[in-house]
Amino acid sequence: MNTLYIFTKSPWARRDMEDWLPRLDPQDGVLLIQDAVLALKGAPAGVRETLQGLQGRLFALEADLVARGIAAGKARIVDDAVAVDLLATHDRVLAL
């Protein structure tokens, strides 16, 4: 069973990324929205390393990247339609 983890807060505002990213299974995905996209610019070491290792499973909402002037780095840029598709293709969704 695969899970899509949706993070909404920056890694400095809450510890959600530090707490949940180590729990990811190999088939799980991560979607960064709102201030969570700030993690792509810089994050605590453990969070940064985990995000970099999510090749092909890390997504960032384009509108939030643009609004904050953040480059996607290794994250795949998605629009609202693709974000909805991600919700539909994962068995479970955990929004944090």
N, C-alpha and C positions, 0 to 999 in steps of 0.2 A: 504494500500500500504506500503510495507516494504522497508527500505533503508539500504544499506550497506555503512557505513562511513569508508573510508580508510584514516588513518592518516599516514603521512610520516615524519613529523618533531618531534623532541623531545619537551616535554612540556615547556622546557626552551628556545628553539629557537623561537617558535611562540606560540601564545595563542589559536590556533585552538581547542585544546581539551577543554580548559576552556570555549570557546565560544559555541562549538557545542554539547558536551556531554550532557548538561542539556536539549537539544532539542530532545533527543532520545525518540522514542515511544517504547512501550513494545515489539514489533515485530522486531525492528531494530537490526542490527548487527554492530560490530566494528572489523575492521581488522587493526592491527598494522604492518607496514612494515618500512624498512629502520631505521632511528634514532628514530622513534616513539616507537619502542620496549623498549627504555630506560625508558619509563614511567612505565614499569613493575618493574624496579629496585627501583624507587623512583620518586615521582611526587608531585606537590603541593597538599595539603590536599583535596580539592574539586575534583580534577581529580582522585586522588587515590581512594577515596570513591566511586565515580561513576564507575570506572573500576572494583572494587571489587564486585559491585552489578550487574555486567553484566554476571552472571553465565550462561554458555551455549551459550552466544552471543558474547563473546570476543575471538578473534582469533589473533595469532601472527605467522608471517612467520618464519619457522624454520631456514632458511639460515641466516636471519638477527639476530636472537637470538644467533646462534652459532658464527657469525662473531663478535658479541659484548660481548660474554661471559655472556649473560643474561639468567636467569632462567625464565620459562614461568609463574610461579606462578599459578594464577587461569585462565590464558588464555589457550585456546586449541591450541596446536602446529599444524600448517598446512604446507604442502609443496605447491609447485607451482600449482599442479593439483587441489588440494582442494581449493586453492585460486581462481582459475578460476571457479570452481563449485559454490563458494560463489557468484561470480559476476553474474552467470547465474541464480541463484535461488532467487535473490533479484529483486524487481521491479525497483528500482532505485539505482544508485551508486553515491556517492559524495566523490570525492578524494580531500583531503586537504593536 
